[in-house]
């Protein structure tokens, strides 16, 4: 049995920069807009769900605090 050759995994950072034709600033601006959108979606989801739904746990946009 021959070992299967593995294709190298695509680097997401390189993909984002290539998507923006090498413009690093545009890539960062797009990521910042995505973060803002996702934070709004998280806020809406938090407001819509009850505490009983998750046994008191509430989502938090701060990664360190959400682990508690």
KARA-V171587 format. One record per backbone hydrogen bond with DSSP energy under -1.0 kcal/mol. NH is the residue of the N-H (numbers start at 0). CO is the residue of the C=O. E is the energy in kcal/mol with one decimal. If there is no record, write none. Layout:
nh=(NH,NH)
co=(CO,CO)
e=(E,E)
This chain:
nh=(14,15,16,17,18,19,20,21,22,23,26,27,28,29,30,31,32,33,34,35,36,37,38,39,40,41,42,43,44,45,46,47,48,55,56,65,67)
co=(10,11,12,13,14,15,17,16,19,21,22,23,24,25,26,27,28,29,30,31,32,33,34,35,36,37,38,39,40,41,42,43,44,50,53,61,64)
e=(-2.2,-2.3,-2.3,-2.5,-2.3,-1.2,-1.9,-2.8,-1.9,-1.1,-1.8,-2.4,-2.6,-2.3,-2.1,-2.5,-2.2,-2.3,-2.3,-2.3,-2.3,-2.6,-2.4,-1.8,-2.3,-2.4,-2.3,-2.4,-2.4,-2.5,-2.1,-1.7,-1.5,-3.0,-1.5,-1.6,-1.0)
